[in-house]
Amino acid sequence: MKYKKSDLLKPEYLLNAYASGIFPMSVSEFNGEILWFSPDPRGIIPLDNFHIPGNLKKIYNKKLFEIKINSDFKSVIENCADSKTRKQDSGNWISEELINAYLKLHKLGYAHSVETYWNGSLAGGLYGVSINGAFFGESMFFNVKDASKIALVALINKLIEKKFILLDTQYINPHLLQFGAIEIPKQEYLKLLDKALLIKTKFV
């Protein structure tokens, strides 16, 4: 079956892509064209062996940030697309076309945001896609120091509570390394993904 370019970001195609270990990015070097990636090696955070830096654990336990889930998904993904607030990553790969695609997945219950609030205002957060026992992290942002890190800790705790077995980070960077992120061969990742997709659980 052949797909038109306009079909590639439809929910059913996106979900099939994630379930096959593939994800889209808008590449500025190609005038924002949507390209598809399945890196080897693949970045993950092992949920049975993740690490919380000591100072961050203190902040989390003191509950200095208010944590919410799916309270303002649109604002989270728009902030993640803004290079001024997405300080952990380089480049701008979240196009308006991708934003609209993930908003549709959110309405269908597959895309989720974890948000942190400081004095009632959105301070940071992250978003990703969940399918059964797999969560595919996409991007994060912060306006207040440690806000995105607290969101990541909250995400991991939620995934453990819900018995997820895969937290896919796609790639790894120094920010993720401090939480125990590792790279695994693509074939090992795909085997783990297949196991995760058999687990009947939901993020919310």
Secondary structure as GFF3:
##gff-version 3
##sequence-region A 1 204
A	DSSP	three_ten_helix	5	7	.	.	.	ID=ss1
A	DSSP	alpha_helix	11	19	.	.	.	ID=ss2
A	DSSP	beta_strand	23	27	.	.	.	ID=ss3
A	DSSP	three_ten_helix	28	30	.	.	.	ID=ss4
A	DSSP	beta_strand	33	37	.	.	.	ID=ss5
A	DSSP	beta_strand	42	44	.	.	.	ID=ss6
A	DSSP	alpha_helix	54	62	.	.	.	ID=ss7
A	DSSP	beta_strand	66	69	.	.	.	ID=ss8
A	DSSP	alpha_helix	73	80	.	.	.	ID=ss9
A	DSSP	alpha_helix	96	107	.	.	.	ID=ss10
A	DSSP	beta_strand	111	118	.	.	.	ID=ss11
A	DSSP	beta_strand	121	131	.	.	.	ID=ss12
A	DSSP	beta_strand	134	142	.	.	.	ID=ss13
A	DSSP	alpha_helix	147	161	.	.	.	ID=ss14
A	DSSP	beta_strand	166	170	.	.	.	ID=ss15
A	DSSP	alpha_helix	174	177	.	.	.	ID=ss16
A	DSSP	beta_strand	182	184	.	.	.	ID=ss17
A	DSSP	alpha_helix	186	197	.	.	.	ID=ss18
###
